[in-house]
Amino acid sequence: MRLNPAQHLRLPRGSLLRTLRNPTTRAAVLRRVSHAACASLLCAAAAVLPAQAQNYPAKAVRVVVPFPAGGPTDVVTRIIAPRLSEALGQPVVIDNRGGAGGAIGTELVAKSPPDGYTVLAGTIGGLAVSPTLNPKLGYDTLRDLAPITQLVNVSYIVTLHPSVPAKSMRELLALAKARPGKLNYGSAGAGTGPHLAGELLNMMVGVKLVHVPYKGSAPAQTALLAGEVDLNFENTLLVLPHIQSGRLRPLAATGTTRQKLLPDLPTVAEAGVPGFSASGWYGMMAPVAVPKDIIGKLNAAVTRALRSPDVADRLNKLAAEPAPGTPEQFSAFLRSEIGKWANVVKAANMKAD
């Protein structure tokens, strides 16, 4: 758009050249030109956005998984992706960006163009815990990200390396009390759900299990199998094959109910810590300025994918319960989770590792 400042911005009398030579009037001109240009750009953007939403999606959609390949978040996202691609009518590309307990990938999405072509498969850690745990994060969940829908709910299993001489949750807690600071547990990183589960147990029982952060659940699981750490609080889908093979020893489930895949395994509450509950979840988010019409299309597509019988069956076999809902429902849930875990972070005096 071409502007004629002398005609449209009501400049002081005299030639434009003399006006621009004067520092005071030059500043006034620049301010007015800037305001006019911004207004023009906003008007143009307002005209373009409805067309973008109407044509969306016109190309592949990237789903950022903020953990390395092979971990629970990656596995769940890859189960959903083919049906999501069908629902959108475009390819869905998985982009693994691990590190900092999910914060690196989450920040990448928060700072991506708000066009709906980059979204996040986020977790309780990066979305609900890290903002409290690390005030220097480069994003704020509620300010910089727009909820699309919750994806799944998951529970963790307290799992030991066979070298640890404990056959039950009570024996583990007795061992931890007898050896304060000597037993350690791995997690997918500081602020992740498994990290919080361990800290909650420390706080409720008065033991000191030492946290060892890794760059994802898969590396943490490898460390446990190698005996580098003593135990993990990990997603069922990751530990189940190793429990069945006898390479790891399960002690308890961290949720409020027993898991369907391991019905004889007690919950932590049943096994000696009344009131204990620590479950995880995954959810899909977009940059905050993505138009609501595009958010609506993404919500409908993800919901359709999660309700596909084959997807729901595969997720349930991995102890991941599909949990689609509206963006508004997920927003309210997020606020509740941020408040809940902020209390644990502060009470346990947790710091970002």
C-alpha positions, 0 to 999 in steps of 0.5 A, a space after each residue: 500500500 502506497 502512502 502520501 504523508 503530505 496528503 493523508 497524515 496532516 503534516 505541518 505546513 511547508 515542504 515535506 523535505 523541511 519537515 523531515 529535516 526537523 527532528 521533532 516533526 520528523 519523529 511525528 511523521 514516522 510515528 504517524 506513518 508507522 501507525 497508518 502502516 500497522 493499521 493497513 497490515 491489520 486490515 489486510 490480515 483480517 481479510 486473509 485469516 478467514 480465507 486461511 481457515 476456509 482452505 485449511 489444511 492445504 499442506 502437511 501438518 507437523 506434530 512436534 513430540 517434545 521427546 525422543 522417538 520410542 518413548 510413550 508420547 512418541 508411540 501414542 502420537 504415531 498411533 493417532 497420526 495415520 487416522 489424523 491424516 485421514 481426517 485432515 486430508 493431508 500428511 501428518 509429519 512427526 517431529 521429535 524435539 526432545 530435551 528439558 523435560 519436554 520444554 524445548 519442543 513445547 517452546 518451539 511450538 509456542 513460537 511457531 507461526 500461528 497458521 495451524 501447520 505446527 502443533 504440539 503433542 504435549 505432556 503434563 510435564 511441559 504444559 502443567 509442571 515446567 512453568 512452575 518448576 522453571 520460571 525462566 522458561 521461554 513460554 507460558 502455557 496459558 499465555 502462549 499456547 491454545 488448547 486443541 484437545 486432551 489426547 489420552 490419560 496414562 498411569 505409571 508403574 513403580 518398576 525396580 531393577 532386579 538387583 534392588 532387594 525389595 519385593 513389595 512397595 512396603 519393602 521398597 519404602 523400608 529400604 529407602 528409609 534405611 538408606 536415605 539418599 542411596 536409592 535413585 530413580 530415572 525420569 524423562 526429565 525435570 518436571 515430567 510426570 514420572 519426576 513428579 510421581 517420585 517427588 510426591 512419594 518422597 513428600 508423602 512418606 518422608 523418604 529421599 529417592 534421588 532424581 536422575 533426569 534423562 532426555 526422554 522416557 526411552 533413555 530413562 528406561 534403557 538406564 533402568 534396564 542397565 542398572 544405572 538407576 534403581 527404579 522408575 515411575 514409568 508409563 505402562 506401555 514402555 515397561 510392560 514388555 520388560 515386566 513380562 520378560 522378567 527383566 524388571 520387577 513391578 511393585 505398584 500402579 500410581 493411579 487411583 485404580 488398578 490397571 486392566 493390563 496388570 489387575 493383580 498389581 496393587 496401587 501405591 495407595 493400596 500398597 502402603 501410601 494411602 491417598 497417593 495418586 499420580 497419573 499423566 496425560 497428553 494433550 494437543 496444543 497450537 500457537 495461541 494466535 491460531 484462528 478459532 476456526 482452525 482450532 475447531 478443525 483440528 479438534 474435530 480431526 483429532 477427536 475423530 482419530 481418537 474415536 476410531 475403533 482401531 486407534 482406541 483399541 491399540 491405545 487401550 492395550 497400552 494402558 492409554 485411555 483416549 480422552 478427547 474433549 472440547 478446547 474449552 474443556 481442555 483449557 479448564 483441565 490445564 488450569 486445574 493441573 497447573 494449580 495442583 502440581 504447583 503446590 507439589 513443586 513448592 512443597 517439595 522445594 523442587 528445582 529445575 535440574 
